[in-house]
Amino acid sequence: MKQLFRKTPLWFLLIWIVGFMMIVFNTFQSYSSVINFIALLMISVANAIRIWKNERSLAITFLVVAALCLAYILVYFNRYV
């Protein structure tokens, strides 16, 4: 467990914790699925940045997931704004 925390950058852990807290909070409060998509967008981009050198194809997959989340968020806001 110590080695896992040693290899993982602190900024990534902080973004992951904030994203996970957003998802858990939204699960109990049921505000909107947009909050879940924002959390998934943050986590996906952070993970893509973290693994870009070692596993580029997986990082591109995370960026595609982030782009899909961003597209959903933009469609949601265009519909209601």
C-alpha positions in Angstrom: 0.0 0.0 0.0 2.8 2.4 0.8 4.4 1.8 -2.6 1.1 2.6 -4.3 1.0 6.0 -2.6 4.6 6.6 -3.3 4.2 6.1 -7.1 1.0 8.1 -7.3 1.5 11.9 -7.5 -0.2 14.0 -4.8 -2.1 16.2 -7.3 -3.7 13.1 -8.8 -4.7 11.8 -5.4 -6.3 15.2 -4.5 -8.3 15.3 -7.8 -9.4 11.7 -7.4 -10.6 12.4 -3.8 -12.5 15.5 -4.9 -14.1 13.7 -7.8 -15.0 10.7 -5.6 -16.5 13.1 -3.0 -18.6 14.7 -5.7 -20.0 11.4 -6.9 -20.7 10.2 -3.3 -22.4 13.5 -2.4 -24.5 13.4 -5.5 -25.5 9.9 -4.8 -27.2 10.8 -1.6 -28.5 14.3 -2.6 -29.6 13.4 -6.2 -29.0 16.9 -7.7 -28.1 16.1 -11.3 -26.1 13.7 -13.4 -24.1 16.7 -14.6 -22.2 16.6 -11.3 -21.2 13.0 -11.9 -20.1 13.9 -15.4 -18.0 16.8 -14.1 -16.3 14.4 -11.6 -15.7 11.8 -14.3 -14.3 14.5 -16.6 -11.8 15.6 -13.9 -10.7 12.1 -13.0 -10.4 11.1 -16.7 -8.2 14.1 -17.6 -6.0 13.7 -14.5 -5.5 10.0 -15.2 -4.7 10.7 -18.9 -2.1 13.2 -17.9 -0.6 10.9 -15.3 -0.2 7.9 -17.6 0.6 9.7 -20.9 4.3 8.6 -21.1 3.8 4.9 -20.2 0.5 3.9 -21.7 -0.5 6.3 -24.5 -3.4 4.3 -25.9 -5.1 4.1 -22.5 -4.5 7.8 -22.0 -6.2 8.5 -25.3 -9.1 6.4 -24.2 -9.4 8.4 -21.0 -9.4 11.6 -23.1 -12.2 10.3 -25.3 -14.2 9.5 -22.2 -13.5 13.1 -21.0 -14.6 14.5 -24.3 -17.9 12.5 -24.2 -18.6 13.8 -20.7 -17.8 17.4 -21.8 -20.2 17.0 -24.8 -23.0 15.8 -22.5 -22.4 18.7 -20.1 -22.5 21.2 -23.0 -25.7 19.6 -24.4 -27.3 19.7 -20.9 -26.5 23.4 -20.4 -27.6 24.4 -24.0 -30.9 22.7 -23.3 -31.6 24.5 -20.0 -29.9 27.8 -20.5 
